[in-house]
Amino acid sequence: MITAEAADWLATMNDLGPVAWPPAPIKTERLVLREPEAWDRAAFIELHASSQVHTYLGGPRPRDELEREMPEVPGRRPGSFVVDLEGAMIGQILLRRATEHLCGPPCCTLSSAASRGW
């Protein structure tokens, strides 16, 4: 169950108009969806280097390449959320505007990856 604040924010996404970014963290009973921070960098590298996580997402990337190329604060862009469980990043969710979609009018796509069991 999400908080009323989170429900209000999600309701603003219906028209996909301009949205202030980043939003306040979205909290459920167990998880928090929040903006990425510098301390998440190691978890982002682990996530993108994992063959288990990236089996169906184009395959894992080499860890040394990720260490060189990963920004200090990875994933900081509109639509990117860290999935936080008890203060630790366990995954990432990306919301993207899909302007050319087969189902009709513009809509939003969602992709996610998790590095540890929930």
Residue pairs with C-beta under 8 A, 6 or more apart in sequence:
1 28
1 29
2 10
2 26
2 27
2 28
3 26
3 27
3 28
5 24
5 26
5 27
6 26
6 27
6 28
9 23
9 24
9 26
10 26
12 19
13 19
13 95
13 108
16 97
16 106
16 107
16 108
19 78
21 78
22 34
22 35
22 78
25 32
25 33
25 34
25 35
25 84
26 32
26 33
26 34
26 81
27 33
30 85
30 118
31 83
31 84
31 85
31 118
32 83
32 84
32 85
33 81
33 82
33 83
33 84
33 93
34 81
34 82
34 84
35 76
35 80
35 81
35 82
36 44
36 73
36 74
36 75
36 76
36 80
36 81
36 82
36 92
37 73
37 82
38 72
38 73
40 73
40 74
40 75
40 82
40 89
41 70
41 72
41 73
41 74
43 88
43 89
43 90
43 115
44 66
44 70
44 74
44 75
44 89
44 92
45 63
45 66
45 67
45 70
46 115
47 53
47 91
47 92
47 113
47 115
48 54
48 60
48 61
48 66
48 70
49 60
49 61
49 62
49 63
49 66
50 60
50 115
51 59
51 60
53 60
53 113
53 114
53 115
54 60
54 61
54 113
57 113
75 82
75 92
79 94
79 95
79 96
79 97
80 92
80 93
80 94
80 95
81 92
81 93
81 94
81 95
82 89
82 91
82 92
83 89
83 90
83 91
83 92
83 93
83 112
83 114
84 90
85 116
85 118
89 115
90 114
90 115
90 116
90 118
91 112
91 113
91 114
91 115
91 116
92 112
92 113
93 110
93 111
93 112
94 110
94 111
94 112
95 108
95 109
95 110
96 108
96 109
96 110
96 111
97 106
97 108
97 109
98 106
98 107
98 108
98 109
99 106
101 107
101 109
